[in-house]
Amino acid sequence: MGLSRSALNERFNGLIGEPPMQYLMGWRLALAQQALAHGNDAVARVAGQVGYESEAAFNRAFKREFGIPPAAWRRSVRAARRSGLAAE
């Protein structure tokens, strides 16, 4: 017999400290940060690669999590790298 959705949510939250969907969103945004920092794909493509169907939804989630839109975040990382402020 499998776990119910509520039981899984309770166990996951107890072990990880946050609900599964919140954890998943954080994981997807962390993957997006890596792709934006080290790749050249357009923001819309990165959004799709990490599971967002809408670039607008991705932009909102990214900005909510990091306080800056993804394209601006990418520019700031690259500028910091060029000036030697960012560790590789």
N, C-alpha and C positions, 0 to 999 in steps of 0.2 A: 504494500500500500504506500502510495506516495504522500508527500507532505502537502498540506493545503497551502494556498497562497498566504493566508494570514500566519500560519505556523512558520513558513519559510521566512516571511518578513520579520517575524519576532526573533527567530534564531539568528538571522543575518545581522539584524540590528544589534543584538546582544553581543555577537562576536566582533563585528567590524566597527560598530558605534554609529552607524548611519543606515538608513533604509536602502534596499538594493537599487532602486531607481536613482537615488541621489548619488550613490557610489558609482553607478554606471555613467551618469552624466559627467561626474568628475573625471572618470577614466577617459571618456571620449574627448573631453576638452584637453586633457593632458596629451593625448595622442595628437590632437589638432595643434597644440603648441609645438610639438616636435616637428610636425609636417610644415608648419608655417616658418619655423626657425631654420630648418635645414633643406627645405625644398623650394621649388619654384612654381608649384601648382597654384592656380587661382584660388581665392578664398572659397568660391562656390564649389570647386572640385574638392577641396579639403573638407568642406562641410559634408558633402556626399560621402566621402571616404570614411568619415567617422560616424556616419549614420543619420545625418540630418537630411530630411527631404527638402527643406527650405533654407536657402541662404539667410533669409531674414531671421528665421528662428535661431539659426546658428549664431548670427551676429548678436542677437539679444542675449542668448545664453552665455556667450563668451564675454560680453561686456558686463553682464551681471556677476560673473565669476571673477573676472580679472580687472574690472573697472575701466577697460579700454577696448574699443572694437578690434577685431582680429587683424585687419589691414594695418591699423595704426600700431598695434603691438608688434607686428612683423617689422615694420619700418624702424621702430625703436630698438628692437633686438639687433637688427642689421647695422644701425647707426652705432650702437654700443660696441658691436664687434669690430667695426671699422676703426673706431677710436681706441680700441684695445681695452675697453672696460668690461667686456663680457668674456667669461672663461669658456673655452671650447669644450 
